[in-house]
Amino acid sequence: MIVLDAQNIAMRHGKDSFFSTKGIEIAVNFWSKNGHKVVSFLPDYLFDYDQVAVKKLVKEKGFG
């Protein structure tokens, strides 16, 4: 069983500029093709667009 930290994978693939779902897909496909069961997880707040937008704005303004 492979457990993926999807948030970090997505941000690293997006070079810390954007959340790249493609990065998660690449990681899941890699491990699946090599015969592993794969589970990935995301924090709850990433499922709420408003919370994500606020965190992004805070970071852009240099407060976070």
N, C-alpha and C positions, 0 to 999 in steps of 0.2 A: 504494500500500500504506500503510495506516494501522496504526501499532503503538501499542497502548494499554498503559499501566501500570495493570493491573487493580487492584492493591492500593490505589494512591492514589485511583483513581476510586471504588472501593467505600467507602473510609474517608471521603472527602469527601462522598459522597452520604449516608452515614450520620452526617454531622456530627461525625466523629471519635469517635462513641459506639459504633458497631457497624459490622460489615462488611456492606455492602449489595450483595448480588448483583444487585439490581434496578438499581443504578447502572451496573454493568457492562453489563447488558442494554440499558439506554437508550443508552449510548455506542456499543455495537456496532451496534444497530439504526439509530441516526442516520447513522453513516458508511456502513453497508451500503445503506441506502435512497438515499443520494446517490451510489451507483455505485462505491464503493471496496471493495477487498479489505481485510479487517480481521483483525489478529492481536492477541491480548492475552497478557500473561504475568503469572505470579505466582511469588514466591520459593518454593522447595521446602518451606520450613518451614510454609507455610500449608496444606499438604496433610496435616500431622501434627497432629491435634487436641490431643495432649498438649503439644506445643511451644507452640501458640497459647495454650492455657490457662495455662501457666506464665508466658509473656510478659505476658498480661493481668493475672495476679495480682501480678506484680512491679510493673507500672505502677500498679495500684490501691493497693498498699502504699506507693508513693512511692519505690521503690528504683531506678526505671528511667527 
